[in-house]
């Protein structure tokens, strides 16, 4: 079988890494497309995944996003036509599922946040199968035309699947110059470029000021863009470290004493790895985060002074799940 995978954002690299390995181990041919966006290309290179670059992100404006999508749809169709793909897979890439439908290729998409409404109206409707966590109530997917048997659900977090074989690499700390005697806090910046997070988060500057002037901390801020990196560096805060390139974020999270993130993926990676995590997300909470909060694996943050800044005991609260289950659900689109 010849499988086409479109990786359109940094987090998708991690989701598909074990799935690509499983597909190739079973003798399937896999081809990957991607786009220029944030650290996507760097992470593909880090994980030795070859990909054809087709298009780029459209920026903040709706008009820019629409123009970029139309250009990329045309480019993907030209790229895929005549290649003999048997199946197309994506993590939220509506451009892939739309293109696959236009070319008569069965497709499956997966995601874990149900309130990216426009994206799902486009991508989920075009897909053959849609795979989401059990934490998302099925009735929230119905408005996108997604009901069983098109709708398939898996237990737990997607991060518990792609981190199943993960062991942290402590060299990331020395690469960043982290003082091991200090309490390590990892911070992920707000997803300001996302349409579903349109308001800037006023809590974030307060958080940086609180952490960046704390002598007992080493705070690593992982930005989403060059502009965010320049903004944080420009604050000149003594306890802040900002990487100048894509880093092994999963090792950084696993070795951290505390994680604070405005976006979903890093929050859920921390929860999957058993690390205390707070969210500053300013948008509407999805079913996954709602469940994590009920289970007290994720805590909302409204005041930086509420953070419990201390070394953790290092106990392993990890949950590991077999990525073969995720792959089987996605492959069902071809049956």
C-alpha angles and dihedrals in degrees: 000000000000113000128194118204124187116203109192104165138033096256091055091065089066094044093054101038095087092037092054089049091051093047093050092044087057091053099258123141114237128194123184132205125189142167137230104268131137111306096338096114093044092052093048088054092046090054094042094241113150114216139173110236110229115176133322141253115285097226129233103316124087090228092053091049092049093049092047092049093051092049092047094047089057093045093048091050091052090046096049101039112107096007094110099234114181096190139012123209132190144165101226096322100144088180090065097048092045091049092045091052092049089053096043095247117143111238142190127199130188132196138152106213117074100190099071082103105176092043092053095044086059103035104032094047091053095047126094092216132015118202119197138156120278087240090075109084108237092230089065089061096048094079088065091055090257116137133137129320087029089045116071124177135199131200122253129357127327086232090063088061102046093040093050093110097030123128119176122250110221092200088082088075094056091044089059096040094243115173105230092209092064127080106261117225121182117202127191117201123237118274093245093161093061119100092220091057100052100149119077113241111244091193094067098071089047090051093051092048091050095048098034095060096045110110095202095057139082105200117191112197114201108202126202096216143016090255091056091048092051091048094053094044090049090062090069095213112172099218096046123102119189118190115229093213141018110304137195091271094175092058089045091053094045091052095044125105091212139008127205116185137168092200133065107240099059091044091054094043089056091048091049090050094047096247121143108255138185127194127216093180110150099196133078114301116240128218095268095056091042090057093045089053092050088051090047091237090120127038128197117235123209099153123036090214088070092067115114099226107192142111113275123226094243096238114164111244093161126142117204123195131184112256089209087080092056091047093049091054092050093046090055087081089079097051 
